[in-house]
Amino acid sequence: MAIVRDEPRVDGLSEAVGVLREWQDDGAPMQLHPGDLGWFWRFGAEATAAAVRTWSRDGQILAVGLLDGPQLLRLTIAPDARRDGELAQQLARDVTEPGCGVLGEGTVNVEAPLGALVQDLLFEAGWNSDEPRTPLRRDLTRPVEDPDVRIEVVGPEQAHVRAAVQRASFDRSTFTDERWHAMAAGLPYADARCLVAYDDRGNAVAAVTVWSAGPGKPGLLEPMGVHREHRGQGYGKAITVAAAAALQELGSSSAIVCTASSNVGAVATYSSAGFQQLPGIRDQYRAI
């Protein structure tokens, strides 16, 4: 059977989320996580469905992609299909040939699992490596220490607090109460938690969202931020430790996160919270 690319509707997102859960493994390379779809869900279910692509053979999904903007496709592939020649050729055509409806014009990026055959084909077609990113992982089979700050789990009544810390942590953030509620209504959030850290004066100083992929699977931190007025006081480490504890409670085998290697502060924060650096990874890009 030929490879079929599909753009699922809202009612088809559950299948995409389901296979992403199945494909998560502590031994796998850093890859698209159901939490990535969950965080995107802040724009609403319709927008999420419009951003998702799947590639299938004989009704079985072999690859899932998330268009994180018109110039970036975040792609992952079923473990037993990463060296599938027919799939790799179809993926390479779909992201390279104009008019295929996957990526826009200009400089475009593809994030694919390390070692996937499609990476080889893109390099052969003239694509280049982008700036490095650093994945980090913390094993959750052992107890997690106390974060030493007050941590609260965010519910609907605290959505405005979570949103405010996000905007105060990232200069270009557009996160709002309404987007928190849209995210929380999404399928992946059933196994997710938002946490906020408070200082001794009751100020909300840091926040994180954690996403479980199910018991025995790696869970994801996406995103984590510290309020710009409260940096340099250890709150990044504290909220990251709290995130690991929350994922452990959800049954995750490990906690994973990925950041630009050039963001040395973030790498240092995650490392201080017990996360171990993994080999760096790079997207591929090409101006078309």
Contacts in CASP RR format, 6 or more apart in sequence:
PFRMAT RR
TARGET T0000
AUTHOR 0000-0000-0000
METHOD contacts of the structure
MODEL  1
MAIVRDEPRVDGLSEAVGVLREWQDDGAPMQLHPGDLGWFWRFGAEATAA
AVRTWSRDGQILAVGLLDGPQLLRLTIAPDARRDGELAQQLARDVTEPGC
GVLGEGTVNVEAPLGALVQDLLFEAGWNSDEPRTPLRRDLTRPVEDPDVR
IEVVGPEQAHVRAAVQRASFDRSTFTDERWHAMAAGLPYADARCLVAYDD
RGNAVAAVTVWSAGPGKPGLLEPMGVHREHRGQGYGKAITVAAAAALQEL
GSSSAIVCTASSNVGAVATYSSAGFQQLPGIRDQYRAI
1 57 0 8 1.000
1 58 0 8 1.000
1 59 0 8 1.000
2 57 0 8 1.000
2 86 0 8 1.000
3 55 0 8 1.000
3 56 0 8 1.000
3 57 0 8 1.000
3 62 0 8 1.000
3 86 0 8 1.000
3 87 0 8 1.000
3 90 0 8 1.000
4 55 0 8 1.000
4 56 0 8 1.000
4 57 0 8 1.000
4 59 0 8 1.000
5 53 0 8 1.000
5 54 0 8 1.000
5 55 0 8 1.000
5 90 0 8 1.000
5 94 0 8 1.000
5 102 0 8 1.000
6 53 0 8 1.000
6 54 0 8 1.000
6 55 0 8 1.000
6 56 0 8 1.000
7 49 0 8 1.000
7 50 0 8 1.000
7 52 0 8 1.000
7 53 0 8 1.000
8 15 0 8 1.000
8 16 0 8 1.000
8 49 0 8 1.000
8 52 0 8 1.000
8 54 0 8 1.000
9 49 0 8 1.000
10 45 0 8 1.000
10 46 0 8 1.000
10 48 0 8 1.000
10 49 0 8 1.000
12 49 0 8 1.000
13 37 0 8 1.000
13 45 0 8 1.000
13 48 0 8 1.000
13 49 0 8 1.000
13 52 0 8 1.000
13 187 0 8 1.000
14 187 0 8 1.000
15 54 0 8 1.000
15 61 0 8 1.000
16 37 0 8 1.000
16 52 0 8 1.000
16 54 0 8 1.000
16 61 0 8 1.000
16 64 0 8 1.000
17 34 0 8 1.000
17 37 0 8 1.000
17 187 0 8 1.000
17 188 0 8 1.000
18 34 0 8 1.000
19 61 0 8 1.000
19 64 0 8 1.000
19 78 0 8 1.000
20 32 0 8 1.000
20 33 0 8 1.000
20 34 0 8 1.000
20 37 0 8 1.000
20 64 0 8 1.000
20 76 0 8 1.000
20 213 0 8 1.000
21 34 0 8 1.000
21 213 0 8 1.000
21 214 0 8 1.000
21 217 0 8 1.000
23 31 0 8 1.000
23 76 0 8 1.000
23 78 0 8 1.000
23 79 0 8 1.000
24 31 0 8 1.000
24 33 0 8 1.000
24 34 0 8 1.000
24 213 0 8 1.000
24 217 0 8 1.000
24 218 0 8 1.000
24 219 0 8 1.000
25 79 0 8 1.000
25 217 0 8 1.000
25 218 0 8 1.000
26 137 0 8 1.000
26 218 0 8 1.000
26 253 0 8 1.000
26 254 0 8 1.000
28 79 0 8 1.000
28 113 0 8 1.000
29 113 0 8 1.000
29 114 0 8 1.000
29 115 0 8 1.000
29 281 0 8 1.000
30 113 0 8 1.000
30 114 0 8 1.000
30 135 0 8 1.000
30 256 0 8 1.000
30 258 0 8 1.000
30 278 0 8 1.000
30 281 0 8 1.000
31 76 0 8 1.000
31 113 0 8 1.000
32 64 0 8 1.000
32 65 0 8 1.000
32 66 0 8 1.000
32 74 0 8 1.000
32 75 0 8 1.000
32 76 0 8 1.000
32 111 0 8 1.000
33 211 0 8 1.000
33 213 0 8 1.000
33 218 0 8 1.000
33 219 0 8 1.000
33 220 0 8 1.000
33 222 0 8 1.000
33 256 0 8 1.000
34 188 0 8 1.000
34 211 0 8 1.000
34 213 0 8 1.000
35 188 0 8 1.000
35 192 0 8 1.000
35 211 0 8 1.000
35 213 0 8 1.000
35 220 0 8 1.000
35 222 0 8 1.000
36 66 0 8 1.000
36 74 0 8 1.000
36 220 0 8 1.000
36 222 0 8 1.000
37 48 0 8 1.000
37 52 0 8 1.000
37 66 0 8 1.000
37 188 0 8 1.000
38 48 0 8 1.000
38 183 0 8 1.000
38 186 0 8 1.000
38 187 0 8 1.000
38 188 0 8 1.000
38 189 0 8 1.000
38 192 0 8 1.000
38 211 0 8 1.000
39 183 0 8 1.000
39 209 0 8 1.000
39 211 0 8 1.000
39 222 0 8 1.000
39 223 0 8 1.000
40 47 0 8 1.000
40 48 0 8 1.000
40 51 0 8 1.000
40 66 0 8 1.000
40 68 0 8 1.000
41 48 0 8 1.000
41 182 0 8 1.000
41 183 0 8 1.000
41 185 0 8 1.000
41 186 0 8 1.000
41 187 0 8 1.000
41 188 0 8 1.000
41 189 0 8 1.000
42 175 0 8 1.000
42 179 0 8 1.000
42 180 0 8 1.000
42 182 0 8 1.000
42 183 0 8 1.000
43 179 0 8 1.000
43 182 0 8 1.000
44 182 0 8 1.000
44 183 0 8 1.000
44 186 0 8 1.000
45 182 0 8 1.000
45 185 0 8 1.000
45 186 0 8 1.000
51 66 0 8 1.000
51 67 0 8 1.000
51 68 0 8 1.000
51 69 0 8 1.000
52 64 0 8 1.000
52 65 0 8 1.000
52 66 0 8 1.000
52 67 0 8 1.000
53 64 0 8 1.000
53 65 0 8 1.000
53 66 0 8 1.000
53 67 0 8 1.000
53 73 0 8 1.000
53 102 0 8 1.000
54 61 0 8 1.000
54 63 0 8 1.000
54 64 0 8 1.000
54 65 0 8 1.000
55 61 0 8 1.000
55 62 0 8 1.000
55 63 0 8 1.000
55 64 0 8 1.000
55 87 0 8 1.000
55 90 0 8 1.000
55 91 0 8 1.000
55 94 0 8 1.000
56 62 0 8 1.000
57 86 0 8 1.000
57 87 0 8 1.000
61 78 0 8 1.000
62 77 0 8 1.000
62 78 0 8 1.000
62 81 0 8 1.000
62 84 0 8 1.000
62 87 0 8 1.000
63 75 0 8 1.000
63 76 0 8 1.000
63 77 0 8 1.000
63 78 0 8 1.000
63 81 0 8 1.000
63 87 0 8 1.000
63 91 0 8 1.000
64 75 0 8 1.000
64 76 0 8 1.000
65 73 0 8 1.000
65 74 0 8 1.000
65 75 0 8 1.000
65 76 0 8 1.000
66 73 0 8 1.000
66 74 0 8 1.000
66 75 0 8 1.000
67 73 0 8 1.000
67 74 0 8 1.000
67 102 0 8 1.000
67 103 0 8 1.000
68 74 0 8 1.000
70 103 0 8 1.000
70 104 0 8 1.000
71 103 0 8 1.000
71 104 0 8 1.000
71 106 0 8 1.000
71 107 0 8 1.000
71 108 0 8 1.000
71 109 0 8 1.000
72 108 0 8 1.000
72 109 0 8 1.000
72 110 0 8 1.000
72 111 0 8 1.000
72 283 0 8 1.000
73 95 0 8 1.000
73 102 0 8 1.000
73 103 0 8 1.000
73 108 0 8 1.000
73 109 0 8 1.000
73 110 0 8 1.000
73 111 0 8 1.000
74 111 0 8 1.000
75 91 0 8 1.000
75 110 0 8 1.000
75 111 0 8 1.000
75 112 0 8 1.000
75 113 0 8 1.000
75 118 0 8 1.000
76 112 0 8 1.000
76 113 0 8 1.000
77 84 0 8 1.000
77 87 0 8 1.000
77 112 0 8 1.000
77 113 0 8 1.000
77 116 0 8 1.000
77 118 0 8 1.000
81 87 0 8 1.000
82 113 0 8 1.000
82 115 0 8 1.000
82 116 0 8 1.000
82 117 0 8 1.000
83 116 0 8 1.000
83 117 0 8 1.000
84 117 0 8 1.000
85 117 0 8 1.000
87 117 0 8 1.000
87 118 0 8 1.000
88 116 0 8 1.000
88 117 0 8 1.000
88 118 0 8 1.000
88 120 0 8 1.000
88 121 0 8 1.000
89 121 0 8 1.000
91 112 0 8 1.000
91 118 0 8 1.000
91 121 0 8 1.000
92 118 0 8 1.000
92 121 0 8 1.000
92 122 0 8 1.000
92 125 0 8 1.000
93 100 0 8 1.000
94 100 0 8 1.000
94 101 0 8 1.000
94 102 0 8 1.000
95 102 0 8 1.000
95 103 0 8 1.000
95 108 0 8 1.000
95 110 0 8 1.000
95 122 0 8 1.000
96 122 0 8 1.000
96 125 0 8 1.000
96 286 0 8 1.000
96 288 0 8 1.000
98 105 0 8 1.000
98 288 0 8 1.000
103 110 0 8 1.000
103 288 0 8 1.000
105 288 0 8 1.000
106 287 0 8 1.000
106 288 0 8 1.000
107 285 0 8 1.000
107 286 0 8 1.000
107 287 0 8 1.000
108 285 0 8 1.000
108 286 0 8 1.000
108 287 0 8 1.000
108 288 0 8 1.000
109 130 0 8 1.000
109 283 0 8 1.000
109 284 0 8 1.000
109 285 0 8 1.000
110 118 0 8 1.000
110 122 0 8 1.000
110 127 0 8 1.000
110 283 0 8 1.000
110 284 0 8 1.000
110 285 0 8 1.000
111 283 0 8 1.000
112 118 0 8 1.000
112 119 0 8 1.000
112 284 0 8 1.000
114 279 0 8 1.000
114 281 0 8 1.000
119 284 0 8 1.000
122 284 0 8 1.000
122 286 0 8 1.000
123 284 0 8 1.000
125 286 0 8 1.000
126 286 0 8 1.000
127 284 0 8 1.000
127 285 0 8 1.000
127 286 0 8 1.000
128 284 0 8 1.000
128 285 0 8 1.000
128 286 0 8 1.000
129 282 0 8 1.000
129 283 0 8 1.000
129 284 0 8 1.000
129 285 0 8 1.000
130 282 0 8 1.000
130 283 0 8 1.000
130 284 0 8 1.000
130 285 0 8 1.000
131 260 0 8 1.000
131 261 0 8 1.000
131 262 0 8 1.000
131 282 0 8 1.000
132 260 0 8 1.000
132 261 0 8 1.000
132 280 0 8 1.000
132 281 0 8 1.000
132 282 0 8 1.000
133 258 0 8 1.000
133 259 0 8 1.000
133 260 0 8 1.000
133 261 0 8 1.000
133 280 0 8 1.000
133 281 0 8 1.000
133 282 0 8 1.000
133 283 0 8 1.000
134 258 0 8 1.000
134 259 0 8 1.000
134 260 0 8 1.000
134 261 0 8 1.000
134 267 0 8 1.000
134 277 0 8 1.000
134 278 0 8 1.000
134 280 0 8 1.000
135 256 0 8 1.000
135 257 0 8 1.000
135 258 0 8 1.000
135 277 0 8 1.000
135 278 0 8 1.000
135 279 0 8 1.000
135 280 0 8 1.000
135 281 0 8 1.000
136 256 0 8 1.000
136 257 0 8 1.000
136 258 0 8 1.000
136 259 0 8 1.000
136 267 0 8 1.000
136 270 0 8 1.000
136 271 0 8 1.000
136 275 0 8 1.000
136 276 0 8 1.000
136 277 0 8 1.000
136 278 0 8 1.000
137 218 0 8 1.000
137 254 0 8 1.000
137 255 0 8 1.000
137 256 0 8 1.000
137 275 0 8 1.000
137 276 0 8 1.000
137 278 0 8 1.000
138 244 0 8 1.000
138 254 0 8 1.000
138 255 0 8 1.000
138 256 0 8 1.000
138 273 0 8 1.000
138 274 0 8 1.000
138 275 0 8 1.000
138 276 0 8 1.000
139 253 0 8 1.000
139 254 0 8 1.000
139 276 0 8 1.000
140 244 0 8 1.000
140 247 0 8 1.000
140 248 0 8 1.000
140 251 0 8 1.000
140 252 0 8 1.000
140 253 0 8 1.000
140 254 0 8 1.000
140 255 0 8 1.000
141 253 0 8 1.000
144 241 0 8 1.000
144 244 0 8 1.000
144 245 0 8 1.000
144 248 0 8 1.000
145 241 0 8 1.000
146 241 0 8 1.000
147 197 0 8 1.000
147 237 0 8 1.000
147 238 0 8 1.000
147 239 0 8 1.000
147 241 0 8 1.000
147 242 0 8 1.000
147 245 0 8 1.000
148 238 0 8 1.000
149 197 0 8 1.000
149 198 0 8 1.000
149 199 0 8 1.000
149 205 0 8 1.000
149 235 0 8 1.000
149 238 0 8 1.000
149 239 0 8 1.000
149 242 0 8 1.000
150 197 0 8 1.000
150 198 0 8 1.000
150 202 0 8 1.000
151 195 0 8 1.000
151 196 0 8 1.000
151 197 0 8 1.000
151 198 0 8 1.000
151 238 0 8 1.000
151 239 0 8 1.000
151 242 0 8 1.000
152 158 0 8 1.000
152 195 0 8 1.000
152 196 0 8 1.000
152 198 0 8 1.000
153 193 0 8 1.000
153 194 0 8 1.000
153 195 0 8 1.000
153 246 0 8 1.000
154 161 0 8 1.000
154 162 0 8 1.000
154 180 0 8 1.000
154 193 0 8 1.000
154 194 0 8 1.000
154 195 0 8 1.000
154 196 0 8 1.000
154 207 0 8 1.000
155 184 0 8 1.000
155 194 0 8 1.000
156 181 0 8 1.000
156 184 0 8 1.000
158 196 0 8 1.000
159 177 0 8 1.000
159 180 0 8 1.000
159 181 0 8 1.000
159 184 0 8 1.000
160 177 0 8 1.000
161 196 0 8 1.000
161 204 0 8 1.000
162 180 0 8 1.000
162 194 0 8 1.000
162 196 0 8 1.000
162 207 0 8 1.000
163 175 0 8 1.000
163 176 0 8 1.000
163 177 0 8 1.000
163 179 0 8 1.000
163 180 0 8 1.000
164 204 0 8 1.000
165 196 0 8 1.000
165 204 0 8 1.000
165 205 0 8 1.000
165 206 0 8 1.000
165 207 0 8 1.000
165 225 0 8 1.000
165 227 0 8 1.000
166 173 0 8 1.000
166 175 0 8 1.000
166 207 0 8 1.000
166 223 0 8 1.000
166 225 0 8 1.000
167 173 0 8 1.000
167 174 0 8 1.000
167 175 0 8 1.000
168 227 0 8 1.000
168 228 0 8 1.000
168 229 0 8 1.000
169 206 0 8 1.000
169 207 0 8 1.000
169 225 0 8 1.000
169 226 0 8 1.000
169 227 0 8 1.000
169 228 0 8 1.000
170 223 0 8 1.000
170 225 0 8 1.000
180 194 0 8 1.000
183 189 0 8 1.000
183 209 0 8 1.000
184 194 0 8 1.000
188 211 0 8 1.000
191 211 0 8 1.000
191 212 0 8 1.000
191 213 0 8 1.000
191 214 0 8 1.000
191 250 0 8 1.000
192 209 0 8 1.000
192 210 0 8 1.000
192 211 0 8 1.000
192 212 0 8 1.000
193 209 0 8 1.000
193 210 0 8 1.000
193 246 0 8 1.000
193 250 0 8 1.000
194 207 0 8 1.000
194 208 0 8 1.000
194 209 0 8 1.000
195 207 0 8 1.000
195 208 0 8 1.000
195 209 0 8 1.000
195 210 0 8 1.000
195 239 0 8 1.000
195 242 0 8 1.000
195 243 0 8 1.000
195 246 0 8 1.000
196 204 0 8 1.000
196 206 0 8 1.000
196 207 0 8 1.000
197 204 0 8 1.000
197 205 0 8 1.000
197 206 0 8 1.000
197 207 0 8 1.000
197 235 0 8 1.000
197 236 0 8 1.000
197 238 0 8 1.000
197 239 0 8 1.000
197 242 0 8 1.000
198 204 0 8 1.000
198 205 0 8 1.000
199 205 0 8 1.000
199 230 0 8 1.000
199 233 0 8 1.000
199 235 0 8 1.000
203 227 0 8 1.000
203 230 0 8 1.000
204 227 0 8 1.000
205 226 0 8 1.000
205 227 0 8 1.000
205 230 0 8 1.000
205 233 0 8 1.000
205 235 0 8 1.000
206 224 0 8 1.000
206 225 0 8 1.000
206 226 0 8 1.000
206 227 0 8 1.000
206 230 0 8 1.000
206 235 0 8 1.000
206 236 0 8 1.000
206 238 0 8 1.000
206 239 0 8 1.000
207 224 0 8 1.000
207 225 0 8 1.000
207 239 0 8 1.000
208 221 0 8 1.000
208 223 0 8 1.000
208 224 0 8 1.000
208 225 0 8 1.000
208 239 0 8 1.000
208 240 0 8 1.000
208 242 0 8 1.000
208 243 0 8 1.000
209 221 0 8 1.000
209 222 0 8 1.000
209 223 0 8 1.000
209 224 0 8 1.000
210 219 0 8 1.000
210 220 0 8 1.000
210 221 0 8 1.000
210 243 0 8 1.000
210 246 0 8 1.000
210 247 0 8 1.000
210 250 0 8 1.000
210 255 0 8 1.000
211 219 0 8 1.000
211 220 0 8 1.000
211 221 0 8 1.000
211 222 0 8 1.000
212 219 0 8 1.000
212 247 0 8 1.000
212 250 0 8 1.000
212 251 0 8 1.000
212 252 0 8 1.000
213 219 0 8 1.000
213 220 0 8 1.000
213 252 0 8 1.000
214 250 0 8 1.000
214 251 0 8 1.000
214 252 0 8 1.000
215 251 0 8 1.000
215 252 0 8 1.000
216 251 0 8 1.000
216 252 0 8 1.000
216 253 0 8 1.000
217 252 0 8 1.000
217 253 0 8 1.000
218 252 0 8 1.000
218 253 0 8 1.000
218 254 0 8 1.000
218 255 0 8 1.000
218 256 0 8 1.000
219 247 0 8 1.000
219 250 0 8 1.000
219 252 0 8 1.000
219 253 0 8 1.000
219 254 0 8 1.000
219 255 0 8 1.000
219 256 0 8 1.000
220 255 0 8 1.000
220 256 0 8 1.000
220 257 0 8 1.000
221 240 0 8 1.000
221 243 0 8 1.000
221 255 0 8 1.000
221 256 0 8 1.000
221 257 0 8 1.000
222 257 0 8 1.000
224 236 0 8 1.000
224 239 0 8 1.000
224 240 0 8 1.000
224 243 0 8 1.000
224 257 0 8 1.000
225 236 0 8 1.000
225 239 0 8 1.000
226 232 0 8 1.000
226 235 0 8 1.000
226 236 0 8 1.000
226 239 0 8 1.000
227 235 0 8 1.000
236 269 0 8 1.000
236 273 0 8 1.000
237 269 0 8 1.000
237 272 0 8 1.000
237 273 0 8 1.000
240 269 0 8 1.000
240 270 0 8 1.000
240 272 0 8 1.000
240 273 0 8 1.000
240 275 0 8 1.000
241 273 0 8 1.000
241 274 0 8 1.000
243 255 0 8 1.000
244 255 0 8 1.000
244 273 0 8 1.000
244 274 0 8 1.000
247 255 0 8 1.000
248 255 0 8 1.000
255 275 0 8 1.000
257 270 0 8 1.000
257 275 0 8 1.000
258 281 0 8 1.000
259 266 0 8 1.000
259 267 0 8 1.000
259 270 0 8 1.000
260 266 0 8 1.000
261 267 0 8 1.000
261 280 0 8 1.000
267 277 0 8 1.000
271 277 0 8 1.000
END
